[in-house]
Amino acid sequence: MTARTLARLTFANPASLIYLGLVGAAVVYASAVTLFAPDPGFVWVLPALCAFPLFLFVTLIHGATLGDGRPATWLFITELVLCVLIQSLVLGTIVEASRGRLRGRPREN
């Protein structure tokens, strides 16, 4: 697979675009609540739930936390972004495979 194919599967199909749009909306909402609410609470659980299956697996593996039991912020954000991109790639691959394009059949116009 080339970089162009990976980018197309991750960003340029309808299912991946909808998924990335929902995750983006969740991140924007969580950021707004964090900035403007006096007590944001657990608002960052929403973006984490968007990346849930893979994000849970990754966070259980590393177990890197600060002294108070919370993960470092940079680690949380990096893992969130990577998990979302990997899941978008998998979603795009599933959509393309269901269309038959990854099996080597030529496109019908």
Backbone as ProteinMPNN parsed JSONL, in Angstrom:
{"seq_chain_A": "MTARTLARLTFANPASLIYLGLVGAAVVYASAVTLFAPDPGFVWVLPALCAFPLFLFVTLIHGATLGDGRPATWLFITELVLCVLIQSLVLGTIVEASRGRLRGRPREN", "coords_chain_A": {"N_chain_A": [[0.826, -1.176, 0.0], [0.467, 2.183, -0.77], [1.318, 5.512, 0.379], [-0.586, 7.243, -0.532], [-2.807, 5.592, -0.907], [-3.294, 4.797, 1.74], [-3.939, 7.284, 2.869], [-6.224, 7.878, 1.378], [-7.941, 5.816, 2.191], [-8.166, 6.448, 4.878], [-9.094, 9.112, 5.048], [-10.707, 9.854, 2.813], [-13.237, 8.681, 2.231], [-16.784, 8.215, 2.533], [-17.674, 6.986, 4.994], [-15.457, 7.129, 6.737], [-15.12, 9.891, 6.785], [-17.475, 10.75, 8.055], [-17.154, 9.519, 10.539], [-14.73, 10.76, 11.445], [-15.657, 13.381, 11.504], [-17.586, 13.252, 13.562], [-15.944, 12.621, 15.741], [-14.327, 14.892, 15.73], [-16.262, 16.849, 16.335], [-16.91, 16.032, 18.925], [-14.475, 16.52, 20.218], [-14.252, 19.303, 19.905], [-16.494, 20.132, 21.382], [-15.789, 19.14, 23.951], [-13.481, 20.627, 24.392], [-14.534, 23.242, 24.435], [-16.222, 23.111, 26.67], [-14.299, 22.612, 28.619], [-12.851, 24.992, 28.541], [-14.75, 27.025, 29.172], [-16.489, 26.265, 31.238], [-16.98, 26.201, 34.783], [-16.476, 23.825, 36.185], [-15.428, 21.265, 34.463], [-15.65, 18.512, 34.701], [-16.112, 15.179, 33.683], [-15.857, 15.517, 30.911], [-14.106, 14.898, 28.864], [-14.396, 12.257, 28.449], [-16.182, 11.754, 26.451], [-14.876, 12.198, 23.807], [-13.037, 10.116, 24.129], [-14.696, 7.909, 24.226], [-15.545, 7.843, 21.606], [-13.36, 6.775, 20.363], [-13.309, 4.277, 21.398], [-12.97, 1.174, 21.306], [-10.25, 0.558, 20.504], [-8.842, 2.512, 21.931], [-9.288, 1.868, 24.634], [-7.932, -0.573, 24.799], [-5.282, 0.241, 24.263], [-4.774, 2.027, 26.395], [-4.948, 0.305, 28.549], [-2.757, -1.304, 28.145], [-0.328, 0.262, 28.328], [-0.339, 1.719, 30.82], [0.903, 3.989, 31.88], [1.109, 6.49, 34.175], [0.68, 9.596, 35.972], [1.863, 10.738, 39.189], [-0.497, 10.951, 40.661], [-2.268, 9.102, 39.657], [-3.415, 9.771, 37.233], [-3.232, 9.791, 33.655], [-0.572, 11.274, 31.697], [-1.191, 14.372, 30.058], [-0.296, 14.887, 27.409], [0.201, 12.295, 26.576], [-2.334, 11.142, 26.669], [-3.709, 12.666, 24.692], [-2.151, 12.122, 22.408], [-2.471, 9.321, 22.176], [-5.232, 9.242, 21.799], [-5.555, 10.583, 19.307], [-4.03, 8.905, 17.59], [-5.407, 6.451, 17.878], [-7.936, 7.136, 16.862], [-7.273, 7.748, 14.191], [-6.296, 5.239, 13.316], [-8.591, 3.675, 13.628], [-10.231, 4.963, 11.797], [-8.89, 4.349, 9.437], [-9.232, 1.556, 9.425], [-12.019, 1.452, 9.256], [-12.394, 2.684, 6.75], [-11.075, 0.778, 5.156], [-12.72, -1.438, 5.505], [-15.073, -0.497, 4.31], [-14.197, -0.082, 1.651], [-13.413, -2.688, 1.016], [-15.857, -3.958, 1.136], [-16.993, -2.917, -1.09], [-15.525, -4.116, -3.01], [-13.176, -3.181, -4.132], [-10.638, -3.594, -3.109], [-10.064, -6.153, -3.712], [-9.045, -6.426, -6.164], [-10.633, -6.212, -8.39], [-11.582, -4.483, -11.307], [-12.79, -1.083, -11.518], [-16.159, -0.295, -12.211], [-17.593, 1.847, -14.522]], "CA_chain_A": [[0.0, 0.0, 0.0], [1.195, 3.439, -0.824], [0.84, 6.551, 1.293], [-1.819, 7.8, -1.106], [-3.878, 4.647, -0.612], [-3.607, 4.905, 3.169], [-4.634, 8.556, 3.088], [-7.555, 7.769, 0.785], [-8.752, 4.958, 3.051], [-8.365, 7.078, 6.18], [-9.768, 10.418, 5.02], [-11.463, 10.218, 1.608], [-14.449, 7.934, 1.926], [-17.881, 8.778, 3.342], [-17.757, 6.438, 6.351], [-14.365, 7.71, 7.518], [-15.389, 11.324, 6.969], [-18.517, 10.89, 9.075], [-16.527, 9.152, 11.812], [-13.805, 11.823, 11.834], [-16.467, 14.546, 11.833], [-18.168, 13.048, 14.888], [-14.864, 12.736, 16.721], [-13.964, 16.303, 15.766], [-17.309, 17.558, 17.073], [-16.764, 15.681, 20.339], [-13.291, 17.216, 20.727], [-14.588, 20.725, 19.986], [-17.402, 20.277, 22.511], [-15.022, 18.941, 25.186], [-12.59, 21.785, 24.548], [-15.346, 24.392, 24.823], [-16.65, 22.933, 28.061], [-13.116, 22.766, 29.465], [-12.458, 26.402, 28.592], [-15.754, 27.961, 29.65], [-17.252, 25.796, 32.395], [-16.189, 26.25, 36.012], [-16.067, 22.464, 36.52], [-15.735, 20.473, 33.274], [-15.974, 17.137, 35.063], [-15.606, 14.095, 32.852], [-16.271, 15.815, 29.543], [-13.182, 14.279, 27.905], [-14.772, 10.863, 28.238], [-16.901, 11.694, 25.178], [-13.966, 11.853, 22.705], [-12.441, 8.801, 24.372], [-15.686, 6.904, 23.839], [-15.554, 7.768, 20.141], [-12.233, 5.926, 19.984], [-13.357, 3.313, 22.49], [-12.389, -0.178, 21.341], [-8.792, 0.585, 20.441], [-8.335, 3.386, 22.983], [-9.294, 1.109, 25.88], [-6.856, -1.555, 24.71], [-4.001, 0.943, 24.359], [-4.583, 2.565, 27.744], [-4.718, -0.8, 29.474], [-1.422, -1.865, 27.908], [0.825, 1.044, 28.789], [-0.457, 1.982, 32.245], [1.754, 5.097, 32.317], [0.316, 7.518, 34.847], [1.388, 10.527, 36.834], [1.86, 10.311, 40.582], [-1.845, 10.923, 41.234], [-3.072, 8.098, 38.982], [-3.922, 10.244, 35.952], [-2.228, 9.755, 32.59], [-0.078, 12.571, 31.254], [-2.086, 14.948, 29.054], [0.251, 14.679, 26.064], [0.036, 10.882, 26.241], [-3.762, 10.95, 26.418], [-4.071, 13.259, 23.401], [-1.464, 11.362, 21.359], [-3.155, 8.036, 22.027], [-6.557, 9.501, 21.237], [-5.412, 10.891, 17.88], [-3.582, 7.706, 16.881], [-6.497, 5.461, 17.865], [-8.973, 7.603, 15.937], [-6.786, 7.582, 12.815], [-6.248, 3.811, 13.003], [-9.962, 3.204, 13.452], [-10.713, 5.515, 10.535], [-8.282, 3.523, 8.395], [-9.915, 0.258, 9.426], [-13.366, 1.686, 8.741], [-12.265, 2.892, 5.308], [-10.719, -0.499, 4.537], [-13.928, -2.276, 5.5], [-15.988, 0.037, 3.295], [-13.636, -0.371, 0.325], [-13.463, -4.133, 0.8], [-17.24, -4.333, 0.86], [-17.258, -2.506, -2.467], [-14.777, -4.988, -3.892], [-12.045, -2.501, -4.765], [-9.367, -4.1, -2.611], [-9.879, -7.516, -4.192], [-8.405, -6.396, -7.475], [-11.566, -6.073, -9.501], [-11.571, -3.116, -11.872], [-13.979, -0.259, -11.282], [-17.141, -0.188, -13.298], [-18.027, 3.245, -14.66]], "C_chain_A": [[0.875, 1.246, 0.0], [0.61, 4.427, 0.182], [-0.464, 7.155, 0.785], [-3.014, 6.893, -0.816], [-4.28, 4.721, 0.855], [-4.356, 6.189, 3.482], [-6.05, 8.506, 2.53], [-8.465, 6.923, 1.666], [-9.076, 5.636, 4.382], [-9.249, 8.316, 6.11], [-10.777, 10.607, 3.897], [-12.588, 9.262, 1.263], [-15.539, 8.377, 2.893], [-17.917, 8.268, 4.779], [-16.672, 7.034, 7.249], [-14.589, 9.189, 7.768], [-16.447, 11.564, 8.044], [-17.933, 10.584, 10.456], [-15.596, 10.259, 12.311], [-14.55, 13.111, 12.187], [-17.099, 14.438, 13.212], [-17.111, 13.174, 15.983], [-14.43, 14.195, 16.85], [-14.979, 17.13, 16.538], [-17.217, 17.27, 18.571], [-15.569, 16.4, 20.963], [-13.569, 18.712, 20.869], [-15.507, 20.98, 21.183], [-16.646, 20.15, 23.838], [-14.079, 20.112, 25.44], [-13.363, 23.015, 25.009], [-15.8, 24.282, 26.269], [-15.469, 23.122, 29.003], [-12.72, 24.227, 29.62], [-13.46, 27.282, 29.335], [-16.552, 27.508, 30.862], [-16.381, 25.865, 33.652], [-15.694, 24.862, 36.444], [-16.406, 21.566, 35.332], [-16.064, 19.022, 33.572], [-15.324, 16.121, 34.136], [-15.948, 14.3, 31.379], [-15.356, 15.155, 28.513], [-13.416, 12.784, 27.748], [-15.469, 10.712, 26.887], [-15.968, 11.439, 23.989], [-13.306, 10.49, 22.889], [-13.413, 7.685, 23.997], [-15.807, 6.768, 22.32], [-14.444, 6.86, 19.622], [-12.182, 4.684, 20.862], [-12.645, 1.982, 22.273], [-10.862, -0.17, 21.375], [-8.198, 1.419, 21.574], [-8.282, 2.662, 24.325], [-8.145, 0.113, 25.894], [-5.492, -0.896, 24.902], [-3.766, 1.464, 25.775], [-4.384, 1.463, 28.772], [-3.317, -1.376, 29.325], [-0.335, -1.041, 28.58], [0.783, 1.329, 30.282], [0.419, 3.112, 32.76], [0.883, 6.19, 32.928], [1.239, 8.458, 35.604], [1.301, 10.014, 38.268], [0.473, 10.198, 41.185], [-2.78, 9.954, 40.512], [-3.667, 8.529, 37.668], [-2.85, 10.103, 34.888], [-1.774, 11.165, 32.233], [-0.958, 13.072, 30.108], [-1.579, 14.711, 27.642], [0.08, 13.234, 25.629], [-1.421, 10.572, 25.902], [-4.145, 11.458, 25.031], [-3.42, 12.505, 22.249], [-2.148, 10.027, 21.113], [-4.534, 8.211, 21.4], [-6.476, 9.741, 19.736], [-5.004, 9.645, 17.095], [-4.681, 6.646, 16.794], [-7.603, 5.861, 16.9], [-8.522, 7.419, 14.489], [-6.717, 6.11, 12.412], [-7.651, 3.268, 12.785], [-10.593, 3.758, 12.18], [-10.15, 4.73, 9.354], [-8.972, 2.168, 8.293], [-11.328, 0.4, 8.87], [-13.346, 1.9, 7.236], [-11.917, 1.619, 4.562], [-11.924, -1.424, 4.464], [-14.902, -1.805, 4.423], [-15.483, -0.292, 1.891], [-13.676, -1.858, 0.024], [-14.886, -4.593, 0.493], [-17.661, -3.921, -0.544], [-16.489, -3.356, -3.473], [-13.55, -4.372, -4.518], [-10.708, -3.028, -4.286], [-9.092, -5.527, -3.087], [-9.302, -7.57, -5.591], [-9.366, -6.307, -8.637], [-11.523, -4.65, -10.027], [-12.887, -2.403, -11.565], [-14.876, -0.262, -12.486], [-17.621, 1.262, -13.35], [-19.444, 3.337, -15.117]], "O_chain_A": [[1.889, 1.322, 0.694], [-0.455, 4.197, 0.756], [-1.335, 7.531, 1.569], [-4.106, 7.376, -0.515], [-5.467, 4.708, 1.179], [-5.301, 6.184, 4.271], [-6.978, 9.034, 3.143], [-9.629, 7.267, 1.868], [-10.149, 5.416, 4.945], [-10.063, 8.551, 7.004], [-11.65, 11.466, 4.023], [-12.864, 9.056, 0.081], [-15.23, 8.871, 3.977], [-18.169, 9.049, 5.696], [-16.942, 7.402, 8.392], [-14.281, 9.688, 8.85], [-16.318, 12.484, 8.851], [-18.188, 11.305, 11.42], [-15.67, 10.651, 13.476], [-14.121, 13.852, 13.072], [-17.144, 15.42, 13.953], [-17.364, 13.768, 17.03], [-14.193, 14.677, 17.958], [-14.605, 18.013, 17.31], [-17.424, 18.165, 19.391], [-15.641, 16.84, 22.111], [-13.161, 19.323, 21.857], [-15.31, 21.948, 21.916], [-16.841, 20.96, 24.744], [-13.905, 20.536, 26.582], [-12.896, 23.75, 25.88], [-15.763, 25.265, 27.009], [-15.614, 23.724, 30.067], [-12.303, 24.653, 30.697], [-13.057, 28.194, 30.057], [-17.244, 28.33, 31.464], [-15.177, 25.615, 33.587], [-14.607, 24.743, 37.008], [-17.553, 21.143, 35.197], [-16.706, 18.363, 32.753], [-14.13, 16.202, 33.845], [-16.292, 13.345, 30.683], [-15.792, 14.88, 27.395], [-12.706, 12.12, 26.994], [-15.362, 9.665, 26.247], [-16.245, 10.527, 23.21], [-13.046, 9.788, 21.911], [-12.997, 6.635, 23.505], [-16.136, 5.695, 21.814], [-14.579, 6.248, 18.562], [-11.113, 4.102, 21.047], [-11.737, 1.686, 23.05], [-10.261, -0.842, 22.214], [-7.153, 1.062, 22.118], [-7.321, 2.83, 25.076], [-7.457, -0.025, 26.906], [-4.644, -1.419, 25.625], [-2.656, 1.347, 26.295], [-3.707, 1.68, 29.778], [-2.753, -1.884, 30.294], [0.489, -1.581, 29.318], [1.806, 1.187, 30.951], [0.662, 3.192, 33.964], [0.016, 6.746, 32.254], [2.409, 8.159, 35.842], [0.719, 8.958, 38.516], [0.273, 9.43, 42.127], [-3.988, 9.992, 40.746], [-4.365, 7.742, 37.028], [-1.668, 10.278, 35.184], [-2.506, 12.133, 32.443], [-1.415, 12.281, 29.284], [-2.366, 14.364, 26.76], [-0.158, 12.963, 24.452], [-1.703, 9.828, 24.962], [-4.827, 10.761, 24.279], [-4.059, 12.27, 21.224], [-2.376, 9.646, 19.964], [-4.947, 7.409, 20.563], [-7.251, 9.162, 18.974], [-5.578, 9.363, 16.043], [-4.859, 6.017, 15.751], [-8.149, 5.012, 16.195], [-9.308, 6.979, 13.65], [-7.049, 5.77, 11.276], [-7.878, 2.487, 11.861], [-11.409, 3.083, 11.552], [-10.86, 4.476, 8.381], [-9.259, 1.693, 7.195], [-11.778, -0.444, 8.096], [-14.188, 1.356, 6.521], [-12.405, 1.396, 3.454], [-12.121, -2.115, 3.464], [-15.486, -2.62, 3.709], [-16.256, -0.731, 1.04], [-13.945, -2.25, -1.111], [-15.095, -5.502, -0.31], [-18.577, -4.507, -1.121], [-16.78, -3.312, -4.668], [-12.93, -5.0, -5.376], [-9.719, -2.913, -5.011], [-7.995, -6.046, -2.882], [-9.095, -8.653, -6.14], [-8.927, -6.328, -9.787], [-11.435, -3.706, -9.242], [-13.934, -3.024, -11.381], [-14.42, -0.235, -13.63], [-18.009, 1.83, -12.329], [-19.968, 4.438, -15.284]]}, "name": "protein", "num_of_chains": 1, "seq": "MTARTLARLTFANPASLIYLGLVGAAVVYASAVTLFAPDPGFVWVLPALCAFPLFLFVTLIHGATLGDGRPATWLFITELVLCVLIQSLVLGTIVEASRGRLRGRPREN"}
